[in-house]
């Protein structure tokens, strides 16, 4: 079973501030194994300074790595996308 408070704390450490984050992949479907990574998907709002201007903003943010000894992959898309 996935430790939701652990992943809530992980998301709080990130530079993006998502509107929501959900568990995806093997943990969502109940097929996780002891060495499964945790897949998180979410949606965020880009800051106004990134949206207004001539340069196209990066709408998708991907964050990966290891948190508390567990591999994690988070992908978040801007609400406008």
N, CA, C and O atoms as a printed pandas DataFrame, in Angstrom:
     atom_number atom_name residue_name chain_id  residue_number  x_coord  y_coord  z_coord
0              1         N          UNK        A               1    0.851   -1.183    0.000
1              2        CA          UNK        A               1    0.000    0.000    0.000
2              3         C          UNK        A               1    0.897    1.246    0.000
3              4         O          UNK        A               1    1.945    1.270    0.645
4              5         N          UNK        A               2    0.478    2.246   -0.713
5              6        CA          UNK        A               2    1.274    3.469   -0.864
6              7         C          UNK        A               2    1.078    4.390    0.345
7              8         O          UNK        A               2   -0.027    4.520    0.873
8              9         N          UNK        A               3    2.162    5.016    0.763
9             10        CA          UNK        A               3    2.171    5.925    1.907
10            11         C          UNK        A               3    1.854    7.343    1.413
11            12         O          UNK        A               3    2.765    8.091    1.059
12            13         N          UNK        A               4    0.581    7.709    1.387
13            14        CA          UNK        A               4    0.167    9.004    0.837
14            15         C          UNK        A               4    0.766   10.203    1.580
15            16         O          UNK        A               4    1.169   11.162    0.922
16            17         N          UNK        A               5    0.848   10.200    2.918
17            18        CA          UNK        A               5    1.487   11.338    3.597
18            19         C          UNK        A               5    2.945   11.538    3.176
19            20         O          UNK        A               5    3.410   12.674    3.084
20            21         N          UNK        A               6    3.664   10.449    2.921
21            22        CA          UNK        A               6    5.048   10.550    2.459
22            23         C          UNK        A               6    5.116   11.298    1.139
23            24         O          UNK        A               6    5.968   12.168    0.962
24            25         N          UNK        A               7    4.223   10.968    0.211
25            26        CA          UNK        A               7    4.251   11.589   -1.114
26            27         C          UNK        A               7    3.682   13.003   -1.077
27            28         O          UNK        A               7    4.051   13.838   -1.903
28            29         N          UNK        A               8    2.801   13.278   -0.145
29            30        CA          UNK        A               8    2.336   14.660    0.044
30            31         C          UNK        A               8    3.509   15.533    0.484
31            32         O          UNK        A               8    3.663   16.657    0.007
32            33         N          UNK        A               9    4.333   15.017    1.389
33            34        CA          UNK        A               9    5.525   15.751    1.826
34            35         C          UNK        A               9    6.503   15.937    0.675
35            36         O          UNK        A               9    7.115   16.998    0.550
36            37         N          UNK        A              10    6.657   14.922   -0.164
37            38        CA          UNK        A              10    7.545   15.024   -1.325
38            39         C          UNK        A              10    7.094   16.149   -2.252
39            40         O          UNK        A              10    7.905   16.976   -2.668
40            41         N          UNK        A              11    5.814   16.181   -2.574
41            42        CA          UNK        A              11    5.282   17.216   -3.473
42            43         C          UNK        A              11    5.493   18.600   -2.873
43            44         O          UNK        A              11    5.756   19.553   -3.606
44            45         N          UNK        A              12    5.383   18.726   -1.565
45            46        CA          UNK        A              12    5.576   20.019   -0.894
46            47         C          UNK        A              12    7.014   20.524   -1.026
47            48         O          UNK        A              12    7.253   21.722   -0.876
48            49         N          UNK        A              13    7.974   19.640   -1.302
49            50        CA          UNK        A              13    9.369   20.050   -1.448
50            51         C          UNK        A              13    9.688   20.573   -2.845
51            52         O          UNK        A              13   10.768   21.123   -3.061
52            53         N          UNK        A              14    8.781   20.413   -3.786
53            54        CA          UNK        A              14    9.047   20.774   -5.184
54            55         C          UNK        A              14    8.851   22.257   -5.443
55            56         O          UNK        A              14    8.171   22.949   -4.686
56            57         N          UNK        A              15    9.458   22.736   -6.525
57            58        CA          UNK        A              15    9.339   24.152   -6.888
58            59         C          UNK        A              15    7.993   24.478   -7.512
59            60         O          UNK        A              15    7.571   25.634   -7.486
60            61         N          UNK        A              16    7.307   23.483   -8.073
61            62        CA          UNK        A              16    5.979   23.732   -8.625
62            63         C          UNK        A              16    4.947   23.587   -7.511
63            64         O          UNK        A              16    5.165   22.855   -6.545
64            65         N          UNK        A              17    3.837   24.277   -7.650
65            66        CA          UNK        A              17    2.749   24.164   -6.689
66            67         C          UNK        A              17    1.534   23.615   -7.433
67            68         O          UNK        A              17    0.763   24.373   -8.021
68            69         N          UNK        A              18    1.371   22.303   -7.404
69            70        CA          UNK        A              18    0.298   21.698   -8.190
70            71         C          UNK        A              18   -1.092   21.974   -7.627
71            72         O          UNK        A              18   -1.279   22.177   -6.427
72            73         N          UNK        A              19   -2.057   21.972   -8.542
73            74        CA          UNK        A              19   -3.454   22.056   -8.128
74            75         C          UNK        A              19   -3.887   20.716   -7.556
75            76         O          UNK        A              19   -4.658   20.652   -6.599
76            77         N          UNK        A              20   -3.375   19.643   -8.162
77            78        CA          UNK        A              20   -3.614   18.300   -7.627
78            79         C          UNK        A              20   -2.506   17.376   -8.108
79            80         O          UNK        A              20   -1.844   17.644   -9.112
80            81         N          UNK        A              21   -2.318   16.303   -7.389
81            82        CA          UNK        A              21   -1.398   15.233   -7.764
82            83         C          UNK        A              21   -2.105   13.926   -7.455
83            84         O          UNK        A              21   -2.748   13.789   -6.415
84            85         N          UNK        A              22   -1.984   12.967   -8.365
85            86        CA          UNK        A              22   -2.596   11.663   -8.159
86            87         C          UNK        A              22   -1.565   10.562   -8.384
87            88         O          UNK        A              22   -0.569   10.761   -9.080
88            89         N          UNK        A              23   -1.812    9.427   -7.800
89            90        CA          UNK        A              23   -0.953    8.258   -7.985
90            91         C          UNK        A              23   -1.347    7.585   -9.292
91            92         O          UNK        A              23   -2.530    7.454   -9.607
92            93         N          UNK        A              24   -0.344    7.163  -10.046
93            94        CA          UNK        A              24   -0.575    6.523  -11.339
94            95         C          UNK        A              24    0.251    5.242  -11.401
95            96         O          UNK        A              24    0.931    4.890  -10.437
96            97         N          UNK        A              25    0.191    4.560  -12.509
97            98        CA          UNK        A              25    1.038    3.394  -12.738
98            99         C          UNK        A              25    0.654    2.191  -11.901
99           100         O          UNK        A              25   -0.513    1.994  -11.565
100          101         N          UNK        A              26    1.653    1.390  -11.570
101          102        CA          UNK        A              26    1.435    0.112  -10.890
102          103         C          UNK        A              26    0.714    0.272   -9.550
103          104         O          UNK        A              26   -0.118   -0.561   -9.191
104          105         N          UNK        A              27    1.028    1.341   -8.810
105          106        CA          UNK        A              27    0.368    1.537   -7.515
106          107         C          UNK        A              27   -1.118    1.831   -7.681
107          108         O          UNK        A              27   -1.923    1.422   -6.846
108          109         N          UNK        A              28   -1.484    2.519   -8.724
109          110        CA          UNK        A              28   -2.895    2.818   -8.972
110          111         C          UNK        A              28   -3.678    1.543   -9.240
111          112         O          UNK        A              28   -4.799    1.379   -8.757
112          113         N          UNK        A              29   -3.085    0.642  -10.010
113          114        CA          UNK        A              29   -3.785   -0.566  -10.424
114          115         C          UNK        A              29   -3.556   -1.745   -9.492
115          116         O          UNK        A              29   -4.109   -2.823   -9.709
116          117         N          UNK        A              30   -2.739   -1.550   -8.450
117          118        CA          UNK        A              30   -2.521   -2.620   -7.488
118          119         C          UNK        A              30   -1.529   -3.672   -7.934
119          120         O          UNK        A              30   -1.538   -4.785   -7.408
120          121         N          UNK        A              31   -0.670   -3.347   -8.896
121          122        CA          UNK        A              31    0.312   -4.300   -9.400
122          123         C          UNK        A              31    1.730   -3.984   -8.947
123          124         O          UNK        A              31    2.689   -4.487   -9.531
124          125         N          UNK        A              32    1.879   -3.160   -7.918
125          126        CA          UNK        A              32    3.219   -2.763   -7.495
126          127         C          UNK        A              32    3.971   -3.943   -6.885
127          128         O          UNK        A              32    3.384   -4.870   -6.328
128          129         N          UNK        A              33    5.277   -3.869   -7.011
129          130        CA          UNK        A              33    6.164   -4.841   -6.385
130          131         C          UNK        A              33    7.046   -4.080   -5.398
131          132         O          UNK        A              33    7.043   -2.849   -5.404
132          133         N          UNK        A              34    7.799   -4.779   -4.553
133          134        CA          UNK        A              34    8.639   -4.072   -3.576
134          135         C          UNK        A              34    9.627   -3.086   -4.197
135          136         O          UNK        A              34   10.019   -2.119   -3.544
136          137         N          UNK        A              35   10.036   -3.314   -5.446
137          138        CA          UNK        A              35   10.992   -2.406   -6.085
138          139         C          UNK        A              35   10.350   -1.479   -7.111
139          140         O          UNK        A              35   11.056   -0.863   -7.910
140          141         N          UNK        A              36    9.018   -1.370   -7.103
141          142        CA          UNK        A              36    8.321   -0.478   -8.038
142          143         C          UNK        A              36    8.607    0.978   -7.727
143          144         O          UNK        A              36    8.697    1.371   -6.564
144          145         N          UNK        A              37    8.750    1.779   -8.785
145          146        CA          UNK        A              37    8.834    3.216   -8.571
146          147         C          UNK        A              37    7.428    3.746   -8.338
147          148         O          UNK        A              37    6.444    3.045   -8.574
148          149         N          UNK        A              38    7.339    4.985   -7.877
149          150        CA          UNK        A              38    6.046    5.626   -7.651
150          151         C          UNK        A              38    5.841    6.646   -8.766
151          152         O          UNK        A              38    6.655    7.548   -8.961
152          153         N          UNK        A              39    4.746    6.488   -9.489
153          154        CA          UNK        A              39    4.398    7.399  -10.578
154          155         C          UNK        A              39    3.333    8.358  -10.083
155          156         O          UNK        A              39    2.266    7.939   -9.634
156          157         N          UNK        A              40    3.630    9.650  -10.167
157          158        CA          UNK        A              40    2.689   10.685   -9.760
158          159         C          UNK        A              40    2.379   11.558  -10.967
159          160         O          UNK        A              40    3.283   11.895  -11.732
160          161         N          UNK        A              41    1.129   11.924  -11.149
161          162        CA          UNK        A              41    0.708   12.800  -12.232
162          163         C          UNK        A              41   -0.089   13.940  -11.628
163          164         O          UNK        A              41   -0.815   13.755  -10.652
164          165         N          UNK        A              42    0.052   15.130  -12.222
165          166        CA          UNK        A              42   -0.634   16.273  -11.652
166          167         C          UNK        A              42   -0.892   17.388  -12.638
167          168         O          UNK        A              42   -0.632   17.266  -13.835
168          169         N          UNK        A              43   -1.406   18.468  -12.107
169          170        CA          UNK        A              43   -1.743   19.661  -12.882
170          171         C          UNK        A              43   -1.356   20.874  -12.043
171          172         O          UNK        A              43   -1.565   20.894  -10.830
172          173         N          UNK        A              44   -0.785   21.891  -12.706
173          174        CA          UNK        A              44   -0.363   23.101  -12.002
174          175         C          UNK        A              44   -0.716   24.328  -12.829
175          176         O          UNK        A              44   -1.043   24.225  -14.011
176          177         N          UNK        A              45   -0.645   25.480  -12.195
177          178        CA          UNK        A              45   -0.807   26.763  -12.887
178          179         C          UNK        A              45    0.565   27.391  -13.040
179          180         O          UNK        A              45    1.321   27.497  -12.074
180          181         N          UNK        A              46    0.881   27.806  -14.252
181          182        CA          UNK        A              46    2.141   28.508  -14.472
182          183         C          UNK        A              46    2.055   29.908  -13.868
183          184         O          UNK        A              46    0.988   30.521  -13.884
184          185         N          UNK        A              47    3.149   30.412  -13.344
185          186        CA          UNK        A              47    3.155   31.789  -12.855
186          187         C          UNK        A              47    2.904   32.767  -14.013
187          188         O          UNK        A              47    3.306   32.505  -15.147
188          189         N          UNK        A              48    2.255   33.864  -13.730
189          190        CA          UNK        A              48    1.913   34.855  -14.751
190          191         C          UNK        A              48    3.144   35.311  -15.528
191          192         O          UNK        A              48    3.066   35.513  -16.740
192          193         N          UNK        A              49    4.276   35.473  -14.851
193          194        CA          UNK        A              49    5.496   35.950  -15.521
194          195         C          UNK        A              49    5.977   34.975  -16.593
195          196         O          UNK        A              49    6.697   35.379  -17.507
196          197         N          UNK        A              50    5.593   33.697  -16.501
197          198        CA          UNK        A              50    5.970   32.711  -17.518
198          199         C          UNK        A              50    4.965   32.672  -18.662
199          200         O          UNK        A              50    5.313   32.303  -19.784
200          201         N          UNK        A              51    3.729   33.048  -18.382
201          202        CA          UNK        A              51    2.672   32.979  -19.397
202          203         C          UNK        A              51    2.686   34.206  -20.306
203          204         O          UNK        A              51    2.464   34.091  -21.511
204          205         N          UNK        A              52    2.949   35.383  -19.727
205          206        CA          UNK        A              52    2.921   36.636  -20.475
206          207         C          UNK        A              52    4.317   36.898  -21.040
207          208         O          UNK        A              52    5.302   36.945  -20.303
208          209         N          UNK        A              53    4.382   37.066  -22.347
209          210        CA          UNK        A              53    5.666   37.351  -22.978
210          211         C          UNK        A              53    5.749   36.726  -24.351
211          212         O          UNK        A              53    4.781   36.150  -24.846
212          213         N          UNK        A              54    6.897   36.844  -24.954
213          214        CA          UNK        A              54    7.085   36.338  -26.308
214          215         C          UNK        A              54    7.582   34.887  -26.346
215          216         O          UNK        A              54    7.459   34.206  -27.364
216          217         N          UNK        A              55    8.127   34.442  -25.256
217          218        CA          UNK        A              55    8.672   33.085  -25.204
218          219         C          UNK        A              55    7.590   32.086  -24.785
219          220         O          UNK        A              55    6.854   32.317  -23.826
220          221         N          UNK        A              56    7.506   30.987  -25.510
221          222        CA          UNK        A              56    6.538   29.932  -25.181
222          223         C          UNK        A              56    6.937   29.271  -23.849
223          224         O          UNK        A              56    8.079   28.834  -23.702
224          225         N          UNK        A              57    6.017   29.194  -22.884
225          226        CA          UNK        A              57    6.378   28.597  -21.597
226          227         C          UNK        A              57    6.484   27.072  -21.684
227          228         O          UNK        A              57    5.918   26.446  -22.580
228          229         N          UNK        A              58    7.207   26.501  -20.750
229          230        CA          UNK        A              58    7.268   25.046  -20.631
230          231         C          UNK        A              58    6.021   24.604  -19.879
231          232         O          UNK        A              58    5.875   24.876  -18.687
232          233         N          UNK        A              59    5.122   23.920  -20.583
233          234        CA          UNK        A              59    3.830   23.552  -20.004
234          235         C          UNK        A              59    3.886   22.276  -19.181
235          236         O          UNK        A              59    3.058   22.071  -18.294
236          237         N          UNK        A              60    4.850   21.425  -19.467
237          238        CA          UNK        A              60    4.959   20.149  -18.765
238          239         C          UNK        A              60    6.222   20.137  -17.928
239          240         O          UNK        A              60    7.309   20.433  -18.424
240          241         N          UNK        A              61    6.078   19.799  -16.671
241          242        CA          UNK        A              61    7.208   19.691  -15.758
242          243         C          UNK        A              61    7.383   18.224  -15.398
243          244         O          UNK        A              61    6.426   17.547  -15.023
244          245         N          UNK        A              62    8.601   17.744  -15.514
245          246        CA          UNK        A              62    8.915   16.367  -15.157
246          247         C          UNK        A              62    9.986   16.383  -14.072
247          248         O          UNK        A              62   11.034   17.012  -14.224
248          249         N          UNK        A              63    9.712   15.693  -12.990
249          250        CA          UNK        A              63   10.629   15.617  -11.861
250          251         C          UNK        A              63   10.812   14.140  -11.526
251          252         O          UNK        A              63    9.840   13.408  -11.338
252          253         N          UNK        A              64   12.036   13.726  -11.458
253          254        CA          UNK        A              64   12.308   12.335  -11.108
254          255         C          UNK        A              64   13.467   12.259  -10.149
255          256         O          UNK        A              64   14.198   13.229   -9.952
256          257         N          UNK        A              65   13.625   11.115   -9.567
257          258        CA          UNK        A              65   14.734   10.917   -8.653
258          259         C          UNK        A              65   14.387    9.897   -7.597
259          260         O          UNK        A              65   13.526    9.038   -7.790
260          261         N          UNK        A              66   15.069   10.007   -6.487
261          262        CA          UNK        A              66   14.847    9.092   -5.367
262          263         C          UNK        A              66   14.471    9.927   -4.152
263          264         O          UNK        A              66   15.146   10.903   -3.825
264          265         N          UNK        A              67   13.400    9.540   -3.492
265          266        CA          UNK        A              67   12.939   10.220   -2.277
266          267         C          UNK        A              67   12.743    9.172   -1.199
267          268         O          UNK        A              67   11.982    8.221   -1.374
268          269         N          UNK        A              68   13.432    9.350   -0.087
269          270        CA          UNK        A              68   13.351    8.420    1.038
270          271         C          UNK        A              68   13.624    6.979    0.581
271          272         O          UNK        A              68   12.998    6.035    1.062
272          273         N          UNK        A              69   14.570    6.830   -0.354
273          274        CA          UNK        A              69   14.963    5.511   -0.822
274          275         C          UNK        A              69   14.051    4.890   -1.863
275          276         O          UNK        A              69   14.237    3.730   -2.232
276          277         N          UNK        A              70   13.067    5.640   -2.344
277          278        CA          UNK        A              70   12.103    5.123   -3.323
278          279         C          UNK        A              70   12.199    5.963   -4.591
279          280         O          UNK        A              70   12.192    7.192   -4.529
280          281         N          UNK        A              71   12.287    5.301   -5.737
281          282        CA          UNK        A              71   12.332    6.016   -7.008
282          283         C          UNK        A              71   10.959    6.621   -7.287
283          284         O          UNK        A              71    9.932    5.969   -7.102
284          285         N          UNK        A              72   10.956    7.876   -7.736
285          286        CA          UNK        A              72    9.709    8.587   -7.992
286          287         C          UNK        A              72    9.792    9.302   -9.329
287          288         O          UNK        A              72   10.850    9.790   -9.726
288          289         N          UNK        A              73    8.662    9.357  -10.015
289          290        CA          UNK        A              73    8.539   10.036  -11.303
290          291         C          UNK        A              73    7.264   10.870  -11.252
291          292         O          UNK        A              73    6.164   10.323  -11.173
292          293         N          UNK        A              74    7.411   12.202  -11.297
293          294        CA          UNK        A              74    6.250   13.081  -11.284
294          295         C          UNK        A              74    6.196   13.860  -12.590
295          296         O          UNK        A              74    7.193   14.441  -13.018
296          297         N          UNK        A              75    5.029   13.868  -13.220
297          298        CA          UNK        A              75    4.782   14.666  -14.424
298          299         C          UNK        A              75    3.562   15.537  -14.133
299          300         O          UNK        A              75    2.513   15.041  -13.722
300          301         N          UNK        A              76    3.718   16.846  -14.352
301          302        CA          UNK        A              76    2.633   17.785  -14.125
302          303         C          UNK        A              76    2.467   18.673  -15.360
303          304         O          UNK        A              76    3.450   19.134  -15.940
304          305         N          UNK        A              77    1.231   18.904  -15.749
305          306        CA          UNK        A              77    0.928   19.729  -16.913
306          307         C          UNK        A              77    0.243   21.021  -16.457
307          308         O          UNK        A              77   -0.537   21.020  -15.505
308          309         N          UNK        A              78    0.546   22.116  -17.149
309          310        CA          UNK        A              78   -0.129   23.375  -16.880
310          311         C          UNK        A              78   -1.608   23.222  -17.199
311          312         O          UNK        A              78   -1.974   22.516  -18.138
312          313         N          UNK        A              79   -2.448   23.876  -16.427
313          314        CA          UNK        A              79   -3.897   23.783  -16.608
314          315         C          UNK        A              79   -4.311   24.196  -18.012
315          316         O          UNK        A              79   -5.252   23.631  -18.570
316          317         N          UNK        A              80   -3.617   25.178  -18.593
317          318        CA          UNK        A              80   -3.947   25.645  -19.932
318          319         C          UNK        A              80   -3.731   24.600  -21.024
319          320         O          UNK        A              80   -4.370   24.650  -22.075
320          321         N          UNK        A              81   -2.843   23.671  -20.775
321          322        CA          UNK        A              81   -2.551   22.634  -21.758
322          323         C          UNK        A              81   -3.708   21.674  -21.854
323          324         O          UNK        A              81   -3.657   20.722  -22.632
